[in-house]
Amino acid sequence: MPVPKILADPMVQARGVDFSFGGRPIYKGLNMIIPRGKVTVIMGPSGCGKSTFLSLVGGRLRPRRGEVRFDGEAIPPRGSAKLFSMRRKMGMLFQSSALLTDLSVFDNVAFPLREQTDLPEALVRILVLLKLEMVGLRGARDLMPSELSGGMNRRVALARAIALDPEMVMYDEPFVGLDPISMGVIMKLIRELNDALGLTSIVVTHDVIEGRAIADYMYLLGGGKVIGHGAPKEMKESKLPEVKQFMNGLPDGPVGYHYPAEPYRKDLAAVKR
């Protein structure tokens, strides 16, 4: 089957990846391509390994078998210096925003610049204000995280994620816990920043409508592998039972409600004993 044109220039590529947590398999031969310069949305049921993929890309976890590559280089590369250099090309928006609660908005965004560069403070100030302007929060620079709404926290975290001008930004469940307006703002920022800055974006989410609205390409994970992928329109119209069930939020289908267990009669027999 020919590779879709959009996948011809990969920023990230996973090939034959096996990975387990405590003996429980998460991936079994995972193959996935993240196209350069696009917004790729990764979806799937809870526990299917969506966020785990981001940890593999960032070098926090290693596959048991197979490989993950970033811009042609194996992850993690040999030597911590190379890994840190690679990570500087990546930005990360954590699900909880992960702002440093004792630092102001300004200092949160300035943190990676101060830690990773030798820029003079005057230039750091200019860059921080520019990033905050991009997310509409320059006026909140002196506030503390506890003084912000959930949506504002997420936007500050996004400003911090792009502080070092990365080539790629990873978003771990960016829409969780947001009201409709804040969600709309984050969706708009992901799409506009990706296009304006020439980024590659990986968005992990289980929000079907929002994911489909911003995606150039989509993956659906399940059972340790990719069970569906394509453009948003293709995914919406897919006839594959697993994809159709997830994209339409159907309670009945091939994705079962019950966690795998022995037959019920065996549990009853154990009680009688």
C-alpha positions as CSV (number, residue, x, y, z in Angstrom):
1,M,0.0,0.0,0.0
2,P,1.5,3.4,-1.0
3,V,2.5,5.8,1.7
4,P,0.1,8.9,1.7
5,K,1.8,12.0,0.3
6,I,1.4,13.8,3.6
7,L,3.7,11.2,5.3
8,A,6.5,11.4,2.8
9,D,8.5,13.8,4.9
10,P,8.5,12.5,8.5
11,M,9.6,14.5,11.5
12,V,9.1,11.5,13.8
13,Q,9.0,7.8,12.8
14,A,8.2,4.7,15.0
15,R,9.1,1.4,13.5
16,G,8.2,-2.0,14.9
17,V,8.0,-0.6,18.5
18,D,7.3,-3.0,21.4
19,F,6.9,-1.5,24.9
20,S,5.5,-2.8,28.2
21,F,4.8,-1.4,31.6
22,G,5.3,-4.0,34.4
23,G,4.8,-6.9,32.0
24,R,1.6,-5.4,30.5
25,P,2.2,-4.8,26.8
26,I,1.4,-1.3,25.6
27,Y,2.7,-1.5,22.0
28,K,3.1,-4.6,19.9
29,G,4.9,-3.7,16.6
30,L,3.8,0.0,16.5
31,N,4.4,1.8,13.3
32,M,3.7,5.5,13.0
33,I,4.9,8.5,11.0
34,I,4.5,12.1,12.2
35,P,4.6,14.4,9.1
36,R,6.8,17.5,9.3
37,G,5.1,20.8,9.5
38,K,1.6,19.4,10.2
39,V,-0.7,18.9,13.2
40,T,-1.0,15.2,13.9
41,V,-3.6,14.1,16.4
42,I,-3.2,10.8,18.2
43,M,-6.4,9.4,19.7
44,G,-7.6,6.2,21.4
45,P,-9.2,4.8,24.6
46,S,-7.7,5.6,28.0
47,G,-4.6,3.4,28.6
48,C,-3.9,2.7,25.0
49,G,-0.5,4.4,25.1
50,K,-1.1,7.9,23.7
51,S,1.0,9.7,26.3
52,T,3.5,6.9,26.3
53,F,4.3,7.7,22.7
54,L,5.2,11.3,23.7
55,S,7.6,9.9,26.4
56,L,9.3,7.7,23.8
57,V,9.7,10.6,21.5
58,G,11.2,12.7,24.3
59,G,13.6,10.0,25.2
60,R,12.1,9.5,28.7
61,L,11.3,5.9,27.9
62,R,13.1,3.4,25.6
63,P,11.3,0.8,23.4
64,R,12.0,-2.8,24.2
65,R,12.2,-3.6,20.5
66,G,12.1,-1.4,17.4
67,E,13.1,2.2,17.1
68,V,11.8,5.8,17.3
69,R,13.5,8.5,15.2
70,F,13.3,12.3,15.4
71,D,14.4,14.1,12.3
72,G,16.3,11.0,11.2
73,E,18.1,10.5,14.5
74,A,17.5,7.5,16.8
75,I,15.9,8.3,20.1
76,P,17.4,8.4,22.6
77,P,20.8,9.2,21.0
78,R,24.0,8.0,22.6
79,G,25.2,10.4,25.4
80,S,23.2,12.8,27.5
81,A,24.6,15.8,25.8
82,K,23.1,14.7,22.5
83,L,19.7,13.9,24.1
84,F,19.5,17.4,25.7
85,S,20.5,18.9,22.4
86,M,17.7,17.0,20.7
87,R,15.2,17.9,23.4
88,R,15.9,21.6,22.8
89,K,14.2,21.2,19.4
90,M,11.1,19.9,21.2
91,G,8.5,21.8,23.2
92,M,6.1,20.1,25.6
93,L,2.7,21.1,26.9
94,F,1.8,18.9,29.9
95,Q,-1.7,17.8,30.7
96,S,-1.5,19.6,34.1
97,S,0.3,22.6,32.6
98,A,3.1,21.9,35.1
99,L,3.7,25.6,35.9
100,L,6.2,26.3,38.7
101,T,3.8,27.6,41.4
102,D,6.3,29.8,43.2
103,L,7.2,31.7,40.0
104,S,5.3,34.4,38.2
105,V,3.9,34.0,34.7
106,F,6.9,35.9,33.4
107,D,9.4,33.8,35.3
108,N,7.7,30.5,34.2
109,V,8.2,31.5,30.5
110,A,11.7,32.8,31.2
111,F,12.8,29.6,33.0
112,P,13.9,27.6,29.9
113,L,15.6,30.6,28.4
114,R,17.6,31.2,31.6
115,E,18.4,27.5,32.1
116,Q,19.3,26.6,28.5
117,T,20.9,29.8,27.1
118,D,23.3,32.6,28.1
119,L,21.1,35.4,26.7
120,P,21.3,38.7,28.5
121,E,18.3,39.5,30.8
122,A,17.2,42.4,28.5
123,L,16.8,40.0,25.6
124,V,15.1,37.4,27.8
125,R,12.6,40.0,28.7
126,I,11.9,40.8,25.1
127,L,11.5,37.1,24.1
128,V,9.2,36.4,27.1
129,L,6.9,39.3,26.4
130,L,6.8,38.2,22.7
131,K,5.8,34.7,23.6
132,L,3.2,35.9,26.0
133,E,1.8,38.2,23.4
134,M,1.5,35.3,21.0
135,V,-0.9,33.6,23.5
136,G,-2.7,36.8,24.5
137,L,-1.3,37.0,28.0
138,R,1.3,39.7,28.0
139,G,-0.9,41.6,30.5
140,A,-0.7,38.7,32.9
141,R,3.0,38.6,33.1
142,D,3.2,39.6,36.8
143,L,0.5,37.2,38.0
144,M,1.1,34.0,39.9
145,P,-0.2,30.6,38.5
146,S,-2.7,30.5,41.4
147,E,-4.3,33.7,40.1
148,L,-5.0,32.3,36.7
149,S,-7.9,30.3,35.3
150,G,-7.3,26.8,33.9
151,G,-7.3,28.1,30.4
152,M,-4.9,30.8,31.2
153,N,-2.6,28.3,32.9
154,R,-2.6,26.2,29.7
155,R,-1.7,29.3,27.6
156,V,1.2,30.2,29.8
157,A,2.4,26.6,29.6
158,L,2.2,26.9,25.8
159,A,4.2,30.2,25.8
160,R,6.8,28.3,27.8
161,A,6.8,25.4,25.4
162,I,7.7,27.6,22.5
163,A,10.1,29.8,24.4
164,L,13.2,28.2,22.8
165,D,11.7,28.2,19.3
166,P,11.4,24.4,19.0
167,E,10.9,22.6,15.7
168,M,8.2,20.5,17.3
169,V,5.6,20.8,20.1
170,M,3.9,17.9,21.8
171,Y,0.6,18.4,23.5
172,D,-0.6,15.9,26.1
173,E,-4.4,16.2,26.5
174,P,-4.5,20.0,26.0
175,F,-8.3,20.2,26.2
176,V,-8.9,18.4,29.5
177,G,-10.8,20.4,32.1
178,L,-11.3,23.5,29.9
179,D,-14.6,25.4,29.4
180,P,-15.8,25.7,25.8
181,I,-14.3,29.2,25.3
182,S,-10.9,28.3,26.7
183,M,-10.9,25.1,24.6
184,G,-11.6,27.1,21.5
185,V,-8.8,29.5,22.3
186,I,-6.3,26.6,22.8
187,M,-7.5,24.9,19.5
188,K,-7.0,28.2,17.7
189,L,-3.5,28.7,19.2
190,I,-2.4,25.2,18.3
191,R,-3.4,25.6,14.7
192,E,-2.2,29.2,14.3
193,L,1.1,28.7,16.0
194,N,1.9,25.6,14.0
195,D,1.3,27.4,10.8
196,A,2.8,30.7,11.7
197,L,6.0,29.3,13.2
198,G,6.4,26.3,10.8
199,L,6.1,23.8,13.7
200,T,5.4,20.1,13.7
201,S,2.7,19.4,16.3
202,I,1.7,16.2,18.0
203,V,-1.6,16.4,19.9
204,V,-2.6,13.5,22.2
205,T,-6.3,13.7,23.0
206,H,-9.5,11.7,23.3
207,D,-11.7,14.7,22.3
208,V,-12.9,13.6,18.9
209,I,-14.6,16.8,17.7
210,E,-11.7,19.1,18.8
211,G,-9.0,16.7,17.5
212,R,-10.7,16.4,14.1
213,A,-11.1,20.2,13.8
214,I,-7.4,21.0,14.1
215,A,-5.7,17.9,12.6
216,D,-4.0,17.5,9.3
217,Y,-3.6,13.8,10.0
218,M,-5.0,11.4,12.6
219,Y,-4.1,8.1,14.3
220,L,-6.3,5.9,16.4
221,L,-4.4,3.5,18.7
222,G,-5.8,0.3,20.2
223,G,-4.5,-3.1,21.1
224,G,-0.9,-2.0,21.0
225,K,-1.0,-0.8,17.4
226,V,-2.5,1.7,15.0
227,I,-6.0,0.6,14.2
228,G,-6.9,3.5,11.9
229,H,-5.2,6.5,10.4
230,G,-5.9,9.1,7.7
231,A,-7.1,12.7,7.1
232,P,-9.9,13.9,9.5
233,K,-12.6,13.3,6.8
234,E,-11.4,9.8,6.1
235,M,-11.5,8.9,9.8
236,K,-14.9,10.4,10.2
237,E,-16.3,8.3,7.3
238,S,-14.3,5.1,8.1
239,K,-16.2,1.8,8.0
240,L,-13.7,0.0,10.2
241,P,-15.7,-1.2,13.2
242,E,-13.1,0.0,15.8
243,V,-12.6,3.4,14.2
244,K,-16.4,3.9,13.7
245,Q,-17.1,3.0,17.3
246,F,-14.5,5.5,18.7
247,M,-15.1,8.4,16.3
248,N,-18.9,8.2,17.0
249,G,-18.6,7.4,20.7
250,L,-20.7,4.2,20.5
251,P,-20.9,2.1,23.7
252,D,-21.3,-1.1,21.8
253,G,-18.7,-2.4,19.4
254,P,-15.4,-4.3,19.1
255,V,-13.9,-2.2,22.0
256,G,-15.3,-4.1,25.0
257,Y,-16.7,-2.6,28.2
258,H,-15.2,-5.2,30.5
259,Y,-11.5,-5.5,31.4
260,P,-10.4,-9.0,30.3
261,A,-11.1,-11.6,33.0
262,E,-11.7,-15.3,33.5
263,P,-15.3,-16.5,32.8
264,Y,-17.8,-15.3,35.5
265,R,-18.6,-18.8,36.6
266,K,-15.0,-19.3,37.7
267,D,-15.3,-16.3,40.1
268,L,-18.6,-17.7,41.4
269,A,-17.0,-21.1,42.0
270,A,-14.2,-19.5,43.9
271,V,-16.7,-17.8,46.2
272,K,-18.5,-21.0,46.9
273,R,-15.3,-22.7,48.0
